[in-house]
Structures are given as C-alpha cells and as structure tokens.
Amino acid sequence: MEPTNDHERLIAQAVDKKFSEDPGDSHHSIIRDIAISLDFIMESSDSRFLVRYIDWRLTHWITPQIQSNYHL
C-alpha cells in the first residue's frame, strides 16, 4: 500500500515505526498514538488512510533487514 501525499507518507512512517517498536499493541492504541504523534491535524481522508494502512500493515509484516559486513 503506497502513500500518495505527504500526510499519508508521514502516517505510514509513524505506523511502521510503531509496528517495529510494539507489533502486539492494540488497533485502537495504535490509532490513538499515531494521531497524537503527528505534527498536523488529520482530515477525514488522513484518518481513513491511517485505518486502512494499519489494517494493511497487520497482514503485511515488516521484516527486519539483517546487515552484514561481509562482502563476497
């Protein structure tokens, strides 16, 4: 699910950060925490994107990237 504007990009980044820190948090807690953390007042379209993105993220997990110092 790709964000289409600056607000959606900021929302997606905040959700991804929240999921990487505490993936077991409740749906309502995530929505509340994200809404409070943003530096802008969400419009209804932003709120809809937030809910849709969280639902999407629940089925599309973030896989940690393992960095290696080894070069072939």
KELUMNU-976907 format. One record per residue: residue number from 1; residue in three letters; chain; x, y, z of N, C-alpha, C in turn. Coordinates in steps of 0.1 Angstrom, whole numbers, plus 2048, in hexadecimal, padded with zeros to 3 digits. Example, Ala and Ser with C-alpha at 12.3 -4.5 7.8 and 13.67 -1.06 7.14 Angstrom:
2
NULUM nr rest kette neast nnorth nup caeast canorth caup ceast cnorth cup
NULUM 1 Ala A 884 7C7 84E 87B 7D3 84E 884 7DF 84E $
NULUM 2 Ser A 880 7EA 847 889 7F5 847 881 800 84F $
//
This chain:
72
NULUM nr rest kette neast nnorth nup caeast canorth caup ceast cnorth cup
NULUM 1 Met A 809 7F4 800 800 800 800 809 80C 800 $
NULUM 2 Glu A 808 814 7F6 811 820 7F4 80A 82D 7F8 $
NULUM 3 Pro A 810 835 800 80B 842 803 80B 84B 7F6 $
NULUM 4 Thr A 801 854 7F5 800 85C 7E9 803 86B 7EC $
NULUM 5 Asn A 805 86F 7F8 808 87D 7FB 810 87E 808 $
NULUM 6 Asp A 815 88A 80B 81D 88C 817 817 887 824 $
NULUM 7 His A 80A 88A 826 804 886 833 804 877 833 $
NULUM 8 Glu A 800 870 828 800 862 828 80E 85C 82B $
NULUM 9 Arg A 818 862 825 826 85D 827 82A 85E 836 $
NULUM 10 Leu A 826 869 83C 829 86B 84A 821 861 853 $
NULUM 11 Ile A 815 85F 84F 80D 855 857 813 847 855 $
NULUM 12 Ala A 816 843 849 81C 836 846 829 834 84E $
NULUM 13 Gln A 832 83E 84E 83E 83E 856 83C 83C 865 $
NULUM 14 Ala A 832 843 86A 82F 842 878 829 834 87B $
NULUM 15 Val A 821 82F 873 81B 822 875 826 817 874 $
NULUM 16 Asp A 82F 818 86B 83A 80E 869 843 80F 875 $
NULUM 17 Lys A 846 81B 87A 84E 81C 886 847 816 892 $
NULUM 18 Lys A 83A 818 894 833 813 89F 832 804 89E $
NULUM 19 Phe A 830 7FE 892 830 7F0 891 83D 7E9 894 $
NULUM 20 Ser A 848 7F0 890 856 7EB 893 859 7EB 8A2 $
NULUM 21 Glu A 853 7F5 8A9 856 7F6 8B7 84D 7ED 8C0 $
NULUM 22 Asp A 840 7EC 8BC 837 7E4 8C4 82C 7DE 8BB $
NULUM 23 Pro A 82F 7D4 8B3 826 7CE 8AA 819 7C8 8B0 $
NULUM 24 Gly A 81A 7C5 8BD 80E 7BF 8C4 804 7C9 8CA $
NULUM 25 Asp A 807 7D6 8C8 7FE 7E0 8CD 7F0 7DF 8C7 $
NULUM 26 Ser A 7E6 7E3 8CE 7D8 7E2 8C9 7D6 7ED 8BE $
NULUM 27 His A 7CC 7E9 8B5 7C8 7F2 8AA 7C5 800 8AE $
NULUM 28 His A 7BD 801 8B9 7B8 80E 8BE 7C4 816 8C4 $
NULUM 29 Ser A 7CD 80F 8CB 7D8 816 8D0 7E2 81B 8C6 $
NULUM 30 Ile A 7E3 814 8BB 7EC 818 8B0 7E6 824 8A9 $
NULUM 31 Ile A 7D9 824 8A7 7D2 830 8A1 7D4 83C 8A9 $
NULUM 32 Arg A 7D1 83B 8B6 7D2 846 8C0 7E1 84B 8C0 $
NULUM 33 Asp A 7EA 842 8C2 7F8 846 8C3 7FD 84D 8B6 $
NULUM 34 Ile A 7F9 848 8AB 7FE 84E 89E 7F7 85C 89D $
NULUM 35 Ala A 7EA 85D 89F 7E3 86A 89E 7E9 875 8A7 $
NULUM 36 Ile A 7ED 871 8B3 7F3 87A 8BC 801 87E 8B8 $
NULUM 37 Ser A 808 875 8B2 816 877 8AE 819 880 8A2 $
NULUM 38 Leu A 80E 881 89A 810 889 88D 811 898 890 $
NULUM 39 Asp A 818 89F 887 81A 8AD 888 810 8B5 880 $
NULUM 40 Phe A 804 8AF 87D 7FA 8B5 875 7EC 8B0 87A $
NULUM 41 Ile A 7E2 8B7 877 7D5 8B3 87B 7CF 8AB 86F $
NULUM 42 Met A 7CB 89F 872 7C7 896 867 7B9 89A 862 $
NULUM 43 Glu A 7B8 899 855 7AB 89B 84F 7A4 88D 84E $
NULUM 44 Ser A 798 88C 84A 791 87F 849 798 876 840 $
NULUM 45 Ser A 79E 87B 835 7A5 872 82B 7B2 86C 832 $
NULUM 46 Asp A 7B8 874 83A 7C4 870 842 7C0 865 84C $
NULUM 47 Ser A 7B5 867 853 7B0 85D 85C 7AD 850 855 $
NULUM 48 Arg A 7A6 851 84A 7A3 844 842 7B0 83D 83E $
NULUM 49 Phe A 7BA 845 839 7C6 83F 835 7CD 838 841 $
NULUM 50 Leu A 7CD 83E 84D 7D3 839 859 7CD 82B 85C $
NULUM 51 Val A 7C0 82A 85C 7B9 81E 85F 7BC 813 854 $
NULUM 52 Arg A 7BB 817 847 7BE 80E 83D 7CD 809 83D $
NULUM 53 Tyr A 7D6 812 840 7E4 80E 840 7E7 805 84C $
NULUM 54 Ile A 7E1 807 858 7E3 7FE 863 7DD 7F0 860 $
NULUM 55 Asp A 7D1 7F0 85A 7CC 7E3 856 7D5 7DC 84C $
NULUM 56 Trp A 7DA 7E3 842 7E4 7DE 839 7F0 7D9 840 $
NULUM 57 Arg A 7F6 7E1 849 802 7DD 84F 800 7D1 858 $
NULUM 58 Leu A 7F4 7CE 85D 7F2 7C3 865 7F3 7B6 85D $
NULUM 59 Thr A 7F1 7B7 850 7F3 7AB 847 800 7AB 83F $
NULUM 60 His A 807 7B6 840 814 7B7 839 81F 7BC 843 $
NULUM 61 Trp A 824 7B2 849 82E 7B4 854 83B 7BB 84F $
NULUM 62 Ile A 841 7C2 857 84E 7C8 854 858 7BE 858 $
NULUM 63 Thr A 860 7BA 84E 86B 7B0 850 878 7B8 853 $
NULUM 64 Pro A 87E 7B4 85E 88B 7BB 861 895 7B9 857 $
NULUM 65 Gln A 89D 7C3 853 8A8 7C1 84A 8B5 7BE 852 $
NULUM 66 Ile A 8BB 7B4 84F 8C8 7B0 855 8D3 7B6 84D $
NULUM 67 Gln A 8DB 7BE 854 8E6 7C4 84D 8F2 7BB 850 $
NULUM 68 Ser A 8FA 7BA 846 906 7B2 847 912 7BA 843 $
NULUM 69 Asn A 91D 7B8 849 92A 7BF 846 932 7B6 83C $
NULUM 70 Tyr A 92D 7AB 839 934 7A2 830 930 7A5 822 $
NULUM 71 His A 93B 7A5 81A 939 7A8 80B 93F 79C 804 $
NULUM 72 Leu A 937 798 7FA 93C 78D 7F2 945 791 7E7 $
//
